[in-house]
Amino acid sequence: MSGRATRPSVAGMYAPDHAALATPIGLVRVHARDRLESVTIVPDGEEVAAATALLRAALEQLSDYFAGHRTAFDLPLAPSATPRGEALRAAMAAIPFGETRTYGEAAHRIGSSPRALGGACRRNPFPVIIPCHRVISASGAQFYSAGAGPSTKAWLLAHERQHRS
């Protein structure tokens, strides 16, 4: 191995494009290059129009979700750093709209631990799209690392219960 540092690709050097949508849980910001890179929820701010087809699709799907017309997302997401991370993300995505699973139940289905699933929920770069809000504590305690925390999670779960078929 040579001692020279490798330079990032030209595409990797630029910041991702972004767009933002005002929602009942705050401003949802979507960041993307050729795939979605991340979603963040902030208390307030200005909407930002989508400049790319991917960002337009993301905002449209999010808008449909918040209007109660969408129960799942179909967007290309940046992969998790590891195969285990992909499995944990898939476990969250497998929880049906309007339903919940405890950390233990969801982890057991993929042969993992509740602690690992909790860590994946805490680091989830795609809140709402990858529904970590559907993973709950067996004790009833509510944790959520996006938006305003537990109150955002409670709003999302109530929204889904209201719009469940």
Beta strands, then each sheet from edge to edge (+ up, - down):
strand 1: 17-23
strand 2: 26-32
strand 3: 36-42
strand 4: 101-102
strand 5: 135-136
sheet 1: 1+ 2- 3+
sheet 2: 4+ 5+
end
